[in-house]
């Protein structure tokens, strides 16, 4: 299993550490955790930031509408990448990787942000 060994001094670092700890948890539509109950994409993002003491909107549409937008060139670990007409979200964890709860039948995973579906459907980046 992949574990997080980075810093936990900032709220963004704490959100990233939480996301790493959920790797392998099941995708469950509408779920906000804990791991045995599963996460959907926006539930994982919300829970990660809640673990860092930051309340963000529940779904990706609200996250897109309610959080500050940043350019892809300014992306930092903890930022949320919004996809597919604001219908999907993943957490940027640094080094070109995201942690995502993708869809029914899959588990929370760490993948390159350049993975084709993600690269082709990126709407933008928001920062809690």
FIFI-553070 format. One record per residue (C-alpha): x, y, z. Coordinates in steps of 0.05 Angstrom, whole numbers, plus 5000, padded with zeros to 4 digits. Example, Ala and Ser with C-alpha at 12.3 -4.5 7.8 and 13.67 -1.06 7.14 Angstrom:
residues 2
524649105156 527349795143 
//
This chain:
residues 128
500050005000 502050724987 502951135050 503751875060 510452085089 510152825075 508953415121 502553515161 503854225185 498754585140 491354465130 492754245058 497953745082 492953465131 487753395076 492853025032 494852565090 487452395102 486552245028 492551775028 489651405089 483351255048 486850904991 483250244979 476650465009 470650304965 467050794921 459850864945 455351374912 453251914962 457951665016 462352105059 466051565098 468851295141 472750795099 468350185113 462250595090 465950845028 466551514993 464151824930 468852324896 466252954929 465152594996 472552424997 474453144982 469753405035 472052905087 479453035072 478553785083 474153675144 479853265174 484053895165 478854315200 475954635137 468654585117 467454575041 461154445001 458653724996 458553624921 463253794864 458354304835 458354684901 465854614908 466754904838 461855474852 463955624923 471555564926 476856024898 479355814828 486755764815 490555644751 493154954735 500155244733 499255454806 496754784831 498854564901 497753924941 490753934971 487654314913 481454004882 481253844808 474253894780 472353484719 466853314670 462353934672 463654004748 460853304759 467152984787 472853184834 479652914855 484853154904 491653364878 497053044922 503453304888 508453034838 503253004783 498652524822 491452554845 487452134895 480551984869 474451574887 472651414815 466251024807 462050434829 466149794831 472750154842 476550364903 479951024923 486351044883 492551464869 493651574795 497352064750 493352694736 495352594663 491051954659 487152044594 479952124619 482252614672 486753014626 481253054573 475653264621 479053764668 474654384681 479454724729 482454764798 479555024864 483055144930 479555064997 
//
